[in-house]
Amino acid sequence: MTTIRSFTCDDLFRFNNVNLDPLTETYGLPFYMQYLAHWPEYFQIAESPSGEIMGYIMGKAEGSGELWHGHVTALTVAPEFRRLGLAAKLMSILEEISEKKRCYFVDLFVRVSNKVAVHMYNKLGYSVYRTVLEYYSGDVDEDAYDMRKALSRDVEKKSIVPLAHPVHPEELD
Ligand SMILES: CC(C)(COP(=O)(O)OP(=O)(O)OC[C@H]1O[C@@H](n2cnc3c(N)ncnc32)[C@H](O)[C@@H]1OP(=O)(O)O)[C@@H](O)C(=O)NCCC(=O)NCCS
């Protein structure tokens, strides 16, 4: 049976099987520690019965006024555990926490070329709010979709009305 539990510092030394994936970013240790210290409830991990890390989600709540929202910083599932509904489960946990915090919406950034993830987020009720030009740097810079899902507090769903034009990273609020 899969166990979903809070991420701990020790997991940072055991998550290579998940992070050795070209679409999964590996950050410096302080970055993870910051999330563990500030938003531990948003950092959840799925573990197999044999103790293998299957995937995890990392997020936070930020913004003020009607921009108060939950944010998905990382979501990843090891290749051998994909298509089991794990990502959908981890997203629903993050959304539940964001509801409890009275957030207006949940948002995330995803590479425009990451068709699997974009399709999944669409299926989970997310839509493209705006395109962020050259958000991801690399040999060739790549655009991101900023995708959003309105939560129950945003009764009129104002937060997800798409912007008419793409934005540059320095214009992000
Ligand atoms: C994207 C990712 C997190 C999906 O994880 P997952 O646990 O396999 O996803 P789920 O099993 O919860 O899938 C939920 C739905 O998403 C869609 N989906 C997921 N993977 C898919 C695939 N390979 N092809 C088509 N649809 C897919 C399906 O609609 C699926 O529902 P279904 O299985 O009932 O049809 C995983 O592929 C991954 O870790 N990719 C690399 C990292 C990444 O891209 N992260 C997102 C960056 S923002």
The ligand as an SDF file (V2000), in Angstrom:
LIG
                    3D

 48 50  0  0  0  0  0  0  0  0999 V2000
    3.5060   14.5350  -14.9980 C   0  0  0  0  0  0  0  0  0  0  0  0
    3.6400   13.4590  -13.9260 C   0  0  0  0  0  0  0  0  0  0  0  0
    3.8540   14.1440  -12.5640 C   0  0  0  0  0  0  0  0  0  0  0  0
    2.3380   12.6410  -13.8910 C   0  0  0  0  0  0  0  0  0  0  0  0
    2.4120   11.7340  -12.7820 O   0  0  0  0  0  0  0  0  0  0  0  0
    1.4650   10.4240  -12.7060 P   0  0  0  0  0  0  0  0  0  0  0  0
    1.4760    9.9720  -11.2860 O   0  0  0  0  0  0  0  0  0  0  0  0
    1.8750    9.4710  -13.7310 O   0  0  0  0  0  0  0  0  0  0  0  0
    0.0460   11.0370  -13.0890 O   0  0  0  0  0  0  0  0  0  0  0  0
   -1.3710   10.3830  -12.7380 P   0  0  0  0  0  0  0  0  0  0  0  0
   -1.2590    8.8920  -12.7820 O   0  0  0  0  0  0  0  0  0  0  0  0
   -1.8840   10.9850  -11.4700 O   0  0  0  0  0  0  0  0  0  0  0  0
   -2.2230   10.8720  -13.9780 O   0  0  0  0  0  0  0  0  0  0  0  0
   -3.3390   11.7270  -13.8590 C   0  0  0  0  0  0  0  0  0  0  0  0
   -3.8790   11.9570  -15.2640 C   0  0  0  0  0  0  0  0  0  0  0  0
   -2.9380   12.7070  -16.0290 O   0  0  0  0  0  0  0  0  0  0  0  0
   -2.9280   12.2280  -17.3860 C   0  0  0  0  0  0  0  0  0  0  0  0
   -1.6230   11.6180  -17.6880 N   0  0  0  0  0  0  0  0  0  0  0  0
   -0.6130   11.3680  -16.8270 C   0  0  0  0  0  0  0  0  0  0  0  0
    0.4190   10.8130  -17.4880 N   0  0  0  0  0  0  0  0  0  0  0  0
    0.0610   10.7070  -18.7770 C   0  0  0  0  0  0  0  0  0  0  0  0
    0.7060   10.2110  -19.9490 C   0  0  0  0  0  0  0  0  0  0  0  0
    1.9600    9.7270  -19.9070 N   0  0  0  0  0  0  0  0  0  0  0  0
    0.0380   10.2550  -21.1200 N   0  0  0  0  0  0  0  0  0  0  0  0
   -1.2270   10.7680  -21.1790 C   0  0  0  0  0  0  0  0  0  0  0  0
   -1.8940   11.2400  -20.0950 N   0  0  0  0  0  0  0  0  0  0  0  0
   -1.2530   11.2270  -18.9130 C   0  0  0  0  0  0  0  0  0  0  0  0
   -4.0170   11.1800  -17.4770 C   0  0  0  0  0  0  0  0  0  0  0  0
   -5.2030   11.8440  -17.8580 O   0  0  0  0  0  0  0  0  0  0  0  0
   -4.0930   10.6900  -16.0630 C   0  0  0  0  0  0  0  0  0  0  0  0
   -5.3250   10.1500  -15.7170 O   0  0  0  0  0  0  0  0  0  0  0  0
   -5.6670    8.6210  -16.1520 P   0  0  0  0  0  0  0  0  0  0  0  0
   -4.4730    7.7710  -15.8320 O   0  0  0  0  0  0  0  0  0  0  0  0
   -6.8820    8.3230  -15.3300 O   0  0  0  0  0  0  0  0  0  0  0  0
   -5.9220    8.6860  -17.6200 O   0  0  0  0  0  0  0  0  0  0  0  0
    4.7940   12.4840  -14.2300 C   0  0  0  0  0  0  0  0  0  0  0  0
    4.7050   12.0490  -15.5630 O   0  0  0  0  0  0  0  0  0  0  0  0
    6.1650   13.0950  -14.0060 C   0  0  0  0  0  0  0  0  0  0  0  0
    6.7010   13.0490  -12.8960 O   0  0  0  0  0  0  0  0  0  0  0  0
    6.7600   13.6840  -15.0720 N   0  0  0  0  0  0  0  0  0  0  0  0
    8.0950   14.2980  -14.9600 C   0  0  0  0  0  0  0  0  0  0  0  0
    8.0750   15.5390  -14.0860 C   0  0  0  0  0  0  0  0  0  0  0  0
    7.0490   16.5400  -14.5670 C   0  0  0  0  0  0  0  0  0  0  0  0
    6.8370   16.7510  -15.7500 O   0  0  0  0  0  0  0  0  0  0  0  0
    6.3950   17.1910  -13.5820 N   0  0  0  0  0  0  0  0  0  0  0  0
    5.4460   18.2380  -13.8530 C   0  0  0  0  0  0  0  0  0  0  0  0
    6.2070   19.4950  -14.0640 C   0  0  0  0  0  0  0  0  0  0  0  0
    5.2280   20.9090  -13.7640 S   0  0  0  0  0  0  0  0  0  0  0  0
  1  2  1  0
  2  3  1  0
  2  4  1  0
  2 36  1  0
  4  5  1  0
  5  6  1  0
  6  7  2  0
  6  8  1  0
  6  9  1  0
  9 10  1  0
 10 11  2  0
 10 12  1  0
 10 13  1  0
 13 14  1  0
 14 15  1  0
 15 16  1  0
 15 30  1  0
 16 17  1  0
 17 18  1  0
 17 28  1  0
 18 19  1  0
 18 27  1  0
 19 20  2  0
 20 21  1  0
 21 22  1  0
 21 27  2  0
 22 23  1  0
 22 24  2  0
 24 25  1  0
 25 26  2  0
 26 27  1  0
 28 29  1  0
 28 30  1  0
 30 31  1  0
 31 32  1  0
 32 33  2  0
 32 34  1  0
 32 35  1  0
 36 37  1  0
 36 38  1  0
 38 39  2  0
 38 40  1  0
 40 41  1  0
 41 42  1  0
 42 43  1  0
 43 44  2  0
 43 45  1  0
 45 46  1  0
 46 47  1  0
 47 48  1  0
M  END
$$$$
